Amino acid sequence: MPSLRPPVVDFHAHFPTGDWRPNHDPITAEYARRRSERMRLEWDLPEREPVSGTPEGIARTAERWAAEVERHGLERVVFVTGRDNDTLAGVVRRHPDKFAGMAHHPITSPNAAAELERAVEELGLVGYKLLAPLVPVPFEDETLEPVWRYCAEKRLPVLIHFGLLGHAGGLVYHPRLNPLTLHPVASRYPEIPFVIPHFGTGYWQELLQLCWSCPNVHVDTSGSNQWMRWMPYPLTLEDLFRKAYETIGPERLVFGTDSSWLPRGFAYRYLQDQLRVCYWLNLKPEDIAAIFGGNARRLMGLGGP
């Protein structure tokens, strides 16, 4: 019997290379460990496997991730990070029918615009990923203009993480933690499709306001969205989808999982939860198809169903 599920593109995953470690003092590190263990129990997660960042280890991980795409019947997984642009492009080249990738070098690095052009036009990457709390200057700083001009020219999707960063003990204060800080650039460059992940990671009201003002701002649904527990008022995944659907519209919602590490691989439970919410809300089948695949294909300029 054929599946009734729409073709799924996971717009937000991370290719694990084992090169990131939180920098915590011992007290905060123990606090983070306890909370991570509790999350593992709450979500019935397996223990993480050690990651090998050697070329052989990266090749093995790529094959295991390709198997995840097959096992879950996905159309494609978009890795937004993978050590560096060349490493991630090499991973994508192994399975171009299953993977896509985004450039993710710092926007303030020397020749950032030239590197982005190389990543897109030579390496074949299909977007640009940034962490707002790691950008040391305002988004409207004149030194960043070459990057924004290139993104506008190519209509390149730019995914920017705002809000809480990291696990427990992570970053909660920074001049660019709020998605409204993107407004000067998002309004000046309406050709750039900006994508804000995790429903704003604690900045839900501000993200809605940014979307109200800028029709080029999209919302990515990825992750467990446990930041909802730290809001001062009750909030559920159903609340997020309903409000986004009613105000922003299905054409600016993009499904993602924030999957990365093995052996968990693709976070199928997030797909189940989000699909269930959409069916509970009685969304139109064509809108569900757009959220879970069509919008991602359009943003990346990829063909498909």
QUIRAUR-V310840 format. One record per helix or strand. SS is the DSSP state (2 for helix, 1 for strand). FROM is the first residue (numbers start at 1). LEN is the number of residues. If there is no record, write none. Layout:
ss: <SS/SS>
from: <FROM/FROM>
len: <LEN/LEN>
This chain:
ss: <1/2/2/1/2/1/1/2/1/2/2/1/1/1/2/1/2/2/1/2/2/2/1/1/2/2>
from: <9/26/55/76/85/99/103/112/127/132/142/157/165/171/179/194/198/204/217/226/237/250/253/259/268/285>
len: <6/17/17/6/10/3/1/10/5/3/13/5/1/1/10/3/3/10/4/5/11/3/2/1/13/16>
